[in-house]
Amino acid sequence: MADICPICGLPKDLCVCGEIGKEQQRIRIRFETRKFGRPTTIVEGINDKDTDLGGLAQKLKSFCACGGTAKNGQIILQGDHREKVQQYLIRLGYPEENIEVQ
């Protein structure tokens, strides 16, 4: 007998809870100039309870070939990588209409 998901009631192999969670998030990708004129890209709005922000930050840093960190519910990347981050999040399954680039 297959395990049943307690949230959606479907079998674990057909569970859609993760996809529904991704569709409900509003993600903001913004550009900010920090101290000494250093450009940074800040990603906000990703639910850190459902997603490992540290792991996602590591993947984004590798994809964008830059440094960065994940803290206080934000992912901070060094440099202007707004378009690359948007493309990567769409590839991960986040809907394009829920990603706001500023």
Backbone atoms as SQL, in Angstrom:
CREATE TABLE atoms (id INTEGER PRIMARY KEY, chain TEXT, resi INTEGER, resn TEXT, atom TEXT, x REAL, y REAL, z REAL);
INSERT INTO atoms VALUES
  (1, 'A', 1, 'MET', 'N', 0.841, -1.174, 0.000),
  (2, 'A', 1, 'MET', 'CA', 0.000, 0.000, 0.000),
  (3, 'A', 1, 'MET', 'C', 0.887, 1.239, 0.000),
  (4, 'A', 2, 'ALA', 'N', 0.562, 2.190, -0.838),
  (5, 'A', 2, 'ALA', 'CA', 1.360, 3.400, -0.978),
  (6, 'A', 2, 'ALA', 'C', 1.092, 4.350, 0.191),
  (7, 'A', 3, 'ASP', 'N', 2.126, 5.097, 0.557),
  (8, 'A', 3, 'ASP', 'CA', 1.966, 6.101, 1.601),
  (9, 'A', 3, 'ASP', 'C', 1.125, 7.255, 1.065),
  (10, 'A', 4, 'ILE', 'N', 0.284, 7.806, 1.926),
  (11, 'A', 4, 'ILE', 'CA', -0.609, 8.893, 1.555),
  (12, 'A', 4, 'ILE', 'C', -0.067, 10.198, 2.155),
  (13, 'A', 5, 'CYS', 'N', -0.052, 11.253, 1.360),
  (14, 'A', 5, 'CYS', 'CA', 0.374, 12.567, 1.831),
  (15, 'A', 5, 'CYS', 'C', -0.705, 13.134, 2.759),
  (16, 'A', 6, 'PRO', 'N', -0.342, 13.603, 3.947),
  (17, 'A', 6, 'PRO', 'CA', -1.354, 14.124, 4.861),
  (18, 'A', 6, 'PRO', 'C', -1.938, 15.474, 4.426),
  (19, 'A', 7, 'ILE', 'N', -1.266, 16.175, 3.538),
  (20, 'A', 7, 'ILE', 'CA', -1.723, 17.506, 3.131),
  (21, 'A', 7, 'ILE', 'C', -2.703, 17.427, 1.966),
  (22, 'A', 8, 'CYS', 'N', -2.294, 16.757, 0.876),
  (23, 'A', 8, 'CYS', 'CA', -3.151, 16.743, -0.313),
  (24, 'A', 8, 'CYS', 'C', -3.977, 15.467, -0.442),
  (25, 'A', 9, 'GLY', 'N', -3.630, 14.399, 0.285),
  (26, 'A', 9, 'GLY', 'CA', -4.407, 13.177, 0.243),
  (27, 'A', 9, 'GLY', 'C', -4.074, 12.253, -0.911),
  (28, 'A', 10, 'LEU', 'N', -3.084, 12.604, -1.708),
  (29, 'A', 10, 'LEU', 'CA', -2.667, 11.759, -2.821),
  (30, 'A', 10, 'LEU', 'C', -1.527, 10.847, -2.385),
  (31, 'A', 11, 'PRO', 'N', -1.272, 9.758, -3.125),
  (32, 'A', 11, 'PRO', 'CA', -0.101, 8.944, -2.809),
  (33, 'A', 11, 'PRO', 'C', 1.183, 9.757, -2.929),
  (34, 'A', 12, 'LYS', 'N', 2.202, 9.378, -2.160),
  (35, 'A', 12, 'LYS', 'CA', 3.452, 10.151, -2.106),
  (36, 'A', 12, 'LYS', 'C', 4.084, 10.332, -3.482),
  (37, 'A', 13, 'ASP', 'N', 4.004, 9.333, -4.363),
  (38, 'A', 13, 'ASP', 'CA', 4.621, 9.460, -5.681),
  (39, 'A', 13, 'ASP', 'C', 3.844, 10.402, -6.601),
  (40, 'A', 14, 'LEU', 'N', 2.591, 10.726, -6.288),
  (41, 'A', 14, 'LEU', 'CA', 1.789, 11.662, -7.076),
  (42, 'A', 14, 'LEU', 'C', 1.557, 12.985, -6.348),
  (43, 'A', 15, 'CYS', 'N', 2.192, 13.186, -5.210),
  (44, 'A', 15, 'CYS', 'CA', 1.962, 14.367, -4.369),
  (45, 'A', 15, 'CYS', 'C', 2.309, 15.648, -5.126),
  (46, 'A', 16, 'VAL', 'N', 1.423, 16.653, -5.023),
  (47, 'A', 16, 'VAL', 'CA', 1.602, 17.926, -5.718),
  (48, 'A', 16, 'VAL', 'C', 1.810, 19.081, -4.740),
  (49, 'A', 17, 'CYS', 'N', 2.043, 18.809, -3.487),
  (50, 'A', 17, 'CYS', 'CA', 2.176, 19.864, -2.474),
  (51, 'A', 17, 'CYS', 'C', 3.351, 20.787, -2.778),
  (52, 'A', 18, 'GLY', 'N', 4.470, 20.255, -3.225),
  (53, 'A', 18, 'GLY', 'CA', 5.628, 21.085, -3.536),
  (54, 'A', 18, 'GLY', 'C', 5.371, 22.027, -4.689),
  (55, 'A', 19, 'GLU', 'N', 4.685, 21.549, -5.711),
  (56, 'A', 19, 'GLU', 'CA', 4.374, 22.395, -6.862),
  (57, 'A', 19, 'GLU', 'C', 3.370, 23.482, -6.498),
  (58, 'A', 20, 'ILE', 'N', 2.394, 23.152, -5.667),
  (59, 'A', 20, 'ILE', 'CA', 1.426, 24.157, -5.236),
  (60, 'A', 20, 'ILE', 'C', 2.121, 25.226, -4.414),
  (61, 'A', 21, 'GLY', 'N', 3.055, 24.823, -3.566),
  (62, 'A', 21, 'GLY', 'CA', 3.797, 25.786, -2.763),
  (63, 'A', 21, 'GLY', 'C', 4.607, 26.740, -3.621),
  (64, 'A', 22, 'LYS', 'N', 5.187, 26.238, -4.709),
  (65, 'A', 22, 'LYS', 'CA', 5.964, 27.094, -5.607),
  (66, 'A', 22, 'LYS', 'C', 5.075, 28.101, -6.323),
  (67, 'A', 23, 'GLU', 'N', 3.858, 27.694, -6.660),
  (68, 'A', 23, 'GLU', 'CA', 2.958, 28.580, -7.400),
  (69, 'A', 23, 'GLU', 'C', 2.413, 29.709, -6.538),
  (70, 'A', 24, 'GLN', 'N', 2.412, 29.557, -5.219),
  (71, 'A', 24, 'GLN', 'CA', 1.831, 30.561, -4.344),
  (72, 'A', 24, 'GLN', 'C', 2.842, 31.606, -3.880),
  (73, 'A', 25, 'GLN', 'N', 4.103, 31.453, -4.205),
  (74, 'A', 25, 'GLN', 'CA', 5.125, 32.375, -3.730),
  (75, 'A', 25, 'GLN', 'C', 5.306, 33.543, -4.686),
  (76, 'A', 26, 'ARG', 'N', 5.498, 34.735, -4.137),
  (77, 'A', 26, 'ARG', 'CA', 5.827, 35.935, -4.903),
  (78, 'A', 26, 'ARG', 'C', 7.300, 36.235, -4.669),
  (79, 'A', 27, 'ILE', 'N', 8.097, 36.092, -5.702),
  (80, 'A', 27, 'ILE', 'CA', 9.543, 36.249, -5.585),
  (81, 'A', 27, 'ILE', 'C', 9.949, 37.579, -6.186),
  (82, 'A', 28, 'ARG', 'N', 10.745, 38.345, -5.444),
  (83, 'A', 28, 'ARG', 'CA', 11.271, 39.627, -5.930),
  (84, 'A', 28, 'ARG', 'C', 12.770, 39.502, -6.101),
  (85, 'A', 29, 'ILE', 'N', 13.248, 39.871, -7.278),
  (86, 'A', 29, 'ILE', 'CA', 14.690, 39.914, -7.554),
  (87, 'A', 29, 'ILE', 'C', 15.021, 41.375, -7.785),
  (88, 'A', 30, 'ARG', 'N', 15.851, 41.937, -6.919),
  (89, 'A', 30, 'ARG', 'CA', 16.148, 43.362, -7.051),
  (90, 'A', 30, 'ARG', 'C', 17.650, 43.604, -7.026),
  (91, 'A', 31, 'PHE', 'N', 18.029, 44.734, -7.596),
  (92, 'A', 31, 'PHE', 'CA', 19.422, 45.159, -7.681),
  (93, 'A', 31, 'PHE', 'C', 19.634, 46.261, -6.657),
  (94, 'A', 32, 'GLU', 'N', 20.736, 46.172, -5.949),
  (95, 'A', 32, 'GLU', 'CA', 21.039, 47.173, -4.931),
  (96, 'A', 32, 'GLU', 'C', 22.533, 47.462, -4.952),
  (97, 'A', 33, 'THR', 'N', 22.885, 48.718, -4.744),
  (98, 'A', 33, 'THR', 'CA', 24.290, 49.091, -4.651),
  (99, 'A', 33, 'THR', 'C', 24.637, 49.222, -3.175),
  (100, 'A', 34, 'ARG', 'N', 25.615, 48.473, -2.737),
  (101, 'A', 34, 'ARG', 'CA', 26.004, 48.458, -1.332),
  (102, 'A', 34, 'ARG', 'C', 27.169, 49.413, -1.083),
  (103, 'A', 35, 'LYS', 'N', 27.752, 49.274, 0.061),
  (104, 'A', 35, 'LYS', 'CA', 28.856, 50.127, 0.477),
  (105, 'A', 35, 'LYS', 'C', 30.007, 50.048, -0.525),
  (106, 'A', 36, 'PHE', 'N', 30.641, 51.160, -0.772),
  (107, 'A', 36, 'PHE', 'CA', 31.750, 51.306, -1.716),
  (108, 'A', 36, 'PHE', 'C', 31.330, 51.026, -3.152),
  (109, 'A', 37, 'GLY', 'N', 30.027, 51.147, -3.462),
  (110, 'A', 37, 'GLY', 'CA', 29.533, 51.000, -4.820),
  (111, 'A', 37, 'GLY', 'C', 29.476, 49.569, -5.326),
  (112, 'A', 38, 'ARG', 'N', 29.484, 48.588, -4.431),
  (113, 'A', 38, 'ARG', 'CA', 29.445, 47.188, -4.854),
  (114, 'A', 38, 'ARG', 'C', 28.029, 46.793, -5.270),
  (115, 'A', 39, 'PRO', 'N', 27.852, 46.275, -6.467),
  (116, 'A', 39, 'PRO', 'CA', 26.512, 45.852, -6.906),
  (117, 'A', 39, 'PRO', 'C', 26.141, 44.494, -6.301),
  (118, 'A', 40, 'THR', 'N', 24.895, 44.356, -5.873),
  (119, 'A', 40, 'THR', 'CA', 24.412, 43.083, -5.340),
  (120, 'A', 40, 'THR', 'C', 23.024, 42.786, -5.896),
  (121, 'A', 41, 'THR', 'N', 22.728, 41.519, -6.025),
  (122, 'A', 41, 'THR', 'CA', 21.408, 41.047, -6.436),
  (123, 'A', 41, 'THR', 'C', 20.781, 40.386, -5.219),
  (124, 'A', 42, 'ILE', 'N', 19.563, 40.799, -4.878),
  (125, 'A', 42, 'ILE', 'CA', 18.877, 40.272, -3.701),
  (126, 'A', 42, 'ILE', 'C', 17.612, 39.544, -4.156),
  (127, 'A', 43, 'VAL', 'N', 17.467, 38.296, -3.705),
  (128, 'A', 43, 'VAL', 'CA', 16.304, 37.473, -4.029),
  (129, 'A', 43, 'VAL', 'C', 15.497, 37.313, -2.743),
  (130, 'A', 44, 'GLU', 'N', 14.233, 37.774, -2.777),
  (131, 'A', 44, 'GLU', 'CA', 13.359, 37.711, -1.602),
  (132, 'A', 44, 'GLU', 'C', 12.065, 36.996, -1.960),
  (133, 'A', 45, 'GLY', 'N', 11.391, 36.473, -0.949),
  (134, 'A', 45, 'GLY', 'CA', 10.062, 35.905, -1.149),
  (135, 'A', 45, 'GLY', 'C', 10.026, 34.398, -1.284),
  (136, 'A', 46, 'ILE', 'N', 11.165, 33.742, -1.248),
  (137, 'A', 46, 'ILE', 'CA', 11.170, 32.275, -1.312),
  (138, 'A', 46, 'ILE', 'C', 10.921, 31.752, 0.088),
  (139, 'A', 47, 'ASN', 'N', 9.941, 30.886, 0.235),
  (140, 'A', 47, 'ASN', 'CA', 9.568, 30.349, 1.539),
  (141, 'A', 47, 'ASN', 'C', 10.692, 29.455, 2.053),
  (142, 'A', 48, 'ASP', 'N', 11.332, 29.873, 3.151),
  (143, 'A', 48, 'ASP', 'CA', 12.465, 29.106, 3.660),
  (144, 'A', 48, 'ASP', 'C', 12.042, 27.875, 4.455),
  (145, 'A', 49, 'LYS', 'N', 10.740, 27.712, 4.728),
  (146, 'A', 49, 'LYS', 'CA', 10.280, 26.506, 5.401),
  (147, 'A', 49, 'LYS', 'C', 10.192, 25.326, 4.430),
  (148, 'A', 50, 'ASP', 'N', 9.818, 25.614, 3.180),
  (149, 'A', 50, 'ASP', 'CA', 9.682, 24.559, 2.179),
  (150, 'A', 50, 'ASP', 'C', 10.969, 24.332, 1.399),
  (151, 'A', 51, 'THR', 'N', 11.800, 25.368, 1.297),
  (152, 'A', 51, 'THR', 'CA', 12.992, 25.317, 0.456),
  (153, 'A', 51, 'THR', 'C', 14.236, 25.518, 1.306),
  (154, 'A', 52, 'ASP', 'N', 15.286, 24.774, 1.009),
  (155, 'A', 52, 'ASP', 'CA', 16.573, 24.964, 1.666),
  (156, 'A', 52, 'ASP', 'C', 17.253, 26.176, 1.028),
  (157, 'A', 53, 'LEU', 'N', 17.185, 27.339, 1.707),
  (158, 'A', 53, 'LEU', 'CA', 17.747, 28.557, 1.133),
  (159, 'A', 53, 'LEU', 'C', 19.252, 28.445, 0.945),
  (160, 'A', 54, 'GLY', 'N', 19.936, 27.794, 1.873),
  (161, 'A', 54, 'GLY', 'CA', 21.393, 27.640, 1.743),
  (162, 'A', 54, 'GLY', 'C', 21.765, 26.826, 0.517),
  (163, 'A', 55, 'GLY', 'N', 21.032, 25.744, 0.282),
  (164, 'A', 55, 'GLY', 'CA', 21.299, 24.920, -0.895),
  (165, 'A', 55, 'GLY', 'C', 20.969, 25.636, -2.189),
  (166, 'A', 56, 'LEU', 'N', 19.842, 26.381, -2.186),
  (167, 'A', 56, 'LEU', 'CA', 19.471, 27.148, -3.370),
  (168, 'A', 56, 'LEU', 'C', 20.479, 28.261, -3.632),
  (169, 'A', 57, 'ALA', 'N', 20.956, 28.902, -2.560),
  (170, 'A', 57, 'ALA', 'CA', 21.975, 29.945, -2.721),
  (171, 'A', 57, 'ALA', 'C', 23.247, 29.358, -3.306),
  (172, 'A', 58, 'GLN', 'N', 23.623, 28.173, -2.859),
  (173, 'A', 58, 'GLN', 'CA', 24.827, 27.520, -3.387),
  (174, 'A', 58, 'GLN', 'C', 24.673, 27.225, -4.878),
  (175, 'A', 59, 'LYS', 'N', 23.495, 26.751, -5.287),
  (176, 'A', 59, 'LYS', 'CA', 23.255, 26.466, -6.697),
  (177, 'A', 59, 'LYS', 'C', 23.266, 27.739, -7.535),
  (178, 'A', 60, 'LEU', 'N', 22.651, 28.822, -7.003),
  (179, 'A', 60, 'LEU', 'CA', 22.649, 30.095, -7.728),
  (180, 'A', 60, 'LEU', 'C', 24.059, 30.662, -7.844),
  (181, 'A', 61, 'LYS', 'N', 24.844, 30.548, -6.794),
  (182, 'A', 61, 'LYS', 'CA', 26.219, 31.052, -6.841),
  (183, 'A', 61, 'LYS', 'C', 27.034, 30.285, -7.880),
  (184, 'A', 62, 'SER', 'N', 26.813, 28.999, -7.961),
  (185, 'A', 62, 'SER', 'CA', 27.515, 28.183, -8.951),
  (186, 'A', 62, 'SER', 'C', 27.051, 28.531, -10.366),
  (187, 'A', 63, 'PHE', 'N', 25.740, 28.718, -10.554),
  (188, 'A', 63, 'PHE', 'CA', 25.192, 29.033, -11.876),
  (189, 'A', 63, 'PHE', 'C', 25.649, 30.405, -12.353),
  (190, 'A', 64, 'CYS', 'N', 25.681, 31.391, -11.447),
  (191, 'A', 64, 'CYS', 'CA', 26.050, 32.760, -11.817),
  (192, 'A', 64, 'CYS', 'C', 27.551, 33.019, -11.720),
  (193, 'A', 65, 'ALA', 'N', 28.297, 32.069, -11.198),
  (194, 'A', 65, 'ALA', 'CA', 29.751, 32.200, -11.031),
  (195, 'A', 65, 'ALA', 'C', 30.092, 33.443, -10.218),
  (196, 'A', 66, 'CYS', 'N', 29.503, 33.512, -9.016),
  (197, 'A', 66, 'CYS', 'CA', 29.736, 34.664, -8.146),
  (198, 'A', 66, 'CYS', 'C', 29.711, 34.194, -6.698),
  (199, 'A', 67, 'GLY', 'N', 29.977, 35.118, -5.797),
  (200, 'A', 67, 'GLY', 'CA', 29.887, 34.847, -4.373),
  (201, 'A', 67, 'GLY', 'C', 28.541, 35.290, -3.858),
  (202, 'A', 68, 'GLY', 'N', 28.245, 34.895, -2.624),
  (203, 'A', 68, 'GLY', 'CA', 26.992, 35.319, -2.039),
  (204, 'A', 68, 'GLY', 'C', 26.688, 34.561, -0.769),
  (205, 'A', 69, 'THR', 'N', 25.502, 34.806, -0.219),
  (206, 'A', 69, 'THR', 'CA', 25.091, 34.170, 1.022),
  (207, 'A', 69, 'THR', 'C', 23.566, 34.100, 1.093),
  (208, 'A', 70, 'ALA', 'N', 23.087, 33.326, 2.066),
  (209, 'A', 70, 'ALA', 'CA', 21.651, 33.249, 2.339),
  (210, 'A', 70, 'ALA', 'C', 21.457, 33.531, 3.818),
  (211, 'A', 71, 'LYS', 'N', 20.740, 34.617, 4.128),
  (212, 'A', 71, 'LYS', 'CA', 20.443, 34.923, 5.522),
  (213, 'A', 71, 'LYS', 'C', 19.205, 35.807, 5.604),
  (214, 'A', 72, 'ASN', 'N', 18.513, 35.718, 6.737),
  (215, 'A', 72, 'ASN', 'CA', 17.302, 36.507, 6.997),
  (216, 'A', 72, 'ASN', 'C', 16.240, 36.325, 5.910),
  (217, 'A', 73, 'GLY', 'N', 16.111, 35.142, 5.360),
  (218, 'A', 73, 'GLY', 'CA', 15.100, 34.889, 4.345),
  (219, 'A', 73, 'GLY', 'C', 15.422, 35.466, 2.973),
  (220, 'A', 74, 'GLN', 'N', 16.661, 35.888, 2.761),
  (221, 'A', 74, 'GLN', 'CA', 17.085, 36.463, 1.486),
  (222, 'A', 74, 'GLN', 'C', 18.294, 35.703, 0.966),
  (223, 'A', 75, 'ILE', 'N', 18.454, 35.752, -0.352),
  (224, 'A', 75, 'ILE', 'CA', 19.676, 35.270, -0.989),
  (225, 'A', 75, 'ILE', 'C', 20.355, 36.494, -1.574),
  (226, 'A', 76, 'ILE', 'N', 21.598, 36.739, -1.172),
  (227, 'A', 76, 'ILE', 'CA', 22.344, 37.914, -1.613),
  (228, 'A', 76, 'ILE', 'C', 23.500, 37.431, -2.469),
  (229, 'A', 77, 'LEU', 'N', 23.530, 37.877, -3.723),
  (230, 'A', 77, 'LEU', 'CA', 24.582, 37.506, -4.660),
  (231, 'A', 77, 'LEU', 'C', 25.415, 38.732, -5.010),
  (232, 'A', 78, 'GLN', 'N', 26.701, 38.539, -5.183),
  (233, 'A', 78, 'GLN', 'CA', 27.582, 39.638, -5.549),
  (234, 'A', 78, 'GLN', 'C', 27.509, 39.867, -7.054),
  (235, 'A', 79, 'GLY', 'N', 27.195, 41.095, -7.457),
  (236, 'A', 79, 'GLY', 'CA', 27.098, 41.430, -8.873),
  (237, 'A', 79, 'GLY', 'C', 25.652, 41.536, -9.321),
  (238, 'A', 80, 'ASP', 'N', 25.472, 41.979, -10.563),
  (239, 'A', 80, 'ASP', 'CA', 24.141, 42.140, -11.143),
  (240, 'A', 80, 'ASP', 'C', 23.799, 40.890, -11.946),
  (241, 'A', 81, 'HIS', 'N', 22.989, 40.008, -11.372),
  (242, 'A', 81, 'HIS', 'CA', 22.639, 38.734, -12.002),
  (243, 'A', 81, 'HIS', 'C', 21.132, 38.538, -12.056),
  (244, 'A', 82, 'ARG', 'N', 20.374, 39.612, -12.211),
  (245, 'A', 82, 'ARG', 'CA', 18.913, 39.517, -12.155),
  (246, 'A', 82, 'ARG', 'C', 18.352, 38.592, -13.223),
  (247, 'A', 83, 'GLU', 'N', 18.791, 38.716, -14.459),
  (248, 'A', 83, 'GLU', 'CA', 18.243, 37.894, -15.553),
  (249, 'A', 83, 'GLU', 'C', 18.629, 36.430, -15.395),
  (250, 'A', 84, 'LYS', 'N', 19.878, 36.164, -14.994),
  (251, 'A', 84, 'LYS', 'CA', 20.312, 34.778, -14.804),
  (252, 'A', 84, 'LYS', 'C', 19.534, 34.104, -13.687),
  (253, 'A', 85, 'VAL', 'N', 19.310, 34.830, -12.588),
  (254, 'A', 85, 'VAL', 'CA', 18.568, 34.271, -11.464),
  (255, 'A', 85, 'VAL', 'C', 17.132, 33.976, -11.879),
  (256, 'A', 86, 'GLN', 'N', 16.519, 34.876, -12.633),
  (257, 'A', 86, 'GLN', 'CA', 15.148, 34.655, -13.095),
  (258, 'A', 86, 'GLN', 'C', 15.078, 33.403, -13.973),
  (259, 'A', 87, 'GLN', 'N', 16.005, 33.249, -14.900),
  (260, 'A', 87, 'GLN', 'CA', 16.012, 32.070, -15.771),
  (261, 'A', 87, 'GLN', 'C', 16.188, 30.790, -14.956),
  (262, 'A', 88, 'TYR', 'N', 17.058, 30.820, -13.952),
  (263, 'A', 88, 'TYR', 'CA', 17.315, 29.630, -13.150),
  (264, 'A', 88, 'TYR', 'C', 16.086, 29.249, -12.318),
  (265, 'A', 89, 'LEU', 'N', 15.409, 30.246, -11.736),
  (266, 'A', 89, 'LEU', 'CA', 14.225, 29.954, -10.932),
  (267, 'A', 89, 'LEU', 'C', 13.090, 29.407, -11.799),
  (268, 'A', 90, 'ILE', 'N', 12.958, 29.906, -13.025),
  (269, 'A', 90, 'ILE', 'CA', 11.945, 29.374, -13.940),
  (270, 'A', 90, 'ILE', 'C', 12.275, 27.925, -14.281),
  (271, 'A', 91, 'ARG', 'N', 13.547, 27.637, -14.466),
  (272, 'A', 91, 'ARG', 'CA', 13.967, 26.268, -14.762),
  (273, 'A', 91, 'ARG', 'C', 13.681, 25.329, -13.587),
  (274, 'A', 92, 'LEU', 'N', 13.724, 25.866, -12.343),
  (275, 'A', 92, 'LEU', 'CA', 13.430, 25.043, -11.167),
  (276, 'A', 92, 'LEU', 'C', 11.941, 24.782, -10.979),
  (277, 'A', 93, 'GLY', 'N', 11.084, 25.500, -11.718),
  (278, 'A', 93, 'GLY', 'CA', 9.657, 25.245, -11.643),
  (279, 'A', 93, 'GLY', 'C', 8.838, 26.367, -11.045),
  (280, 'A', 94, 'TYR', 'N', 9.454, 27.493, -10.730),
  (281, 'A', 94, 'TYR', 'CA', 8.700, 28.639, -10.236),
  (282, 'A', 94, 'TYR', 'C', 8.034, 29.326, -11.424),
  (283, 'A', 95, 'PRO', 'N', 6.755, 29.701, -11.314),
  (284, 'A', 95, 'PRO', 'CA', 6.062, 30.336, -12.446),
  (285, 'A', 95, 'PRO', 'C', 6.658, 31.710, -12.770),
  (286, 'A', 96, 'GLU', 'N', 6.770, 32.000, -14.061),
  (287, 'A', 96, 'GLU', 'CA', 7.378, 33.255, -14.510),
  (288, 'A', 96, 'GLU', 'C', 6.567, 34.466, -14.060),
  (289, 'A', 97, 'GLU', 'N', 5.244, 34.336, -13.999),
  (290, 'A', 97, 'GLU', 'CA', 4.426, 35.480, -13.625),
  (291, 'A', 97, 'GLU', 'C', 4.541, 35.812, -12.137),
  (292, 'A', 98, 'ASN', 'N', 5.067, 34.902, -11.310),
  (293, 'A', 98, 'ASN', 'CA', 5.249, 35.162, -9.887),
  (294, 'A', 98, 'ASN', 'C', 6.624, 35.716, -9.559),
  (295, 'A', 99, 'ILE', 'N', 7.482, 35.879, -10.549),
  (296, 'A', 99, 'ILE', 'CA', 8.826, 36.400, -10.332),
  (297, 'A', 99, 'ILE', 'C', 8.869, 37.840, -10.834),
  (298, 'A', 100, 'GLU', 'N', 9.140, 38.751, -9.910),
  (299, 'A', 100, 'GLU', 'CA', 9.192, 40.186, -10.227),
  (300, 'A', 100, 'GLU', 'C', 10.654, 40.639, -10.214),
  (301, 'A', 101, 'VAL', 'N', 11.109, 41.173, -11.342),
  (302, 'A', 101, 'VAL', 'CA', 12.481, 41.670, -11.460),
  (303, 'A', 101, 'VAL', 'C', 12.443, 43.184, -11.414),
  (304, 'A', 102, 'GLN', 'N', 13.209, 43.756, -10.507),
  (305, 'A', 102, 'GLN', 'CA', 13.252, 45.212, -10.368),
  (306, 'A', 102, 'GLN', 'C', 14.615, 45.736, -10.734);
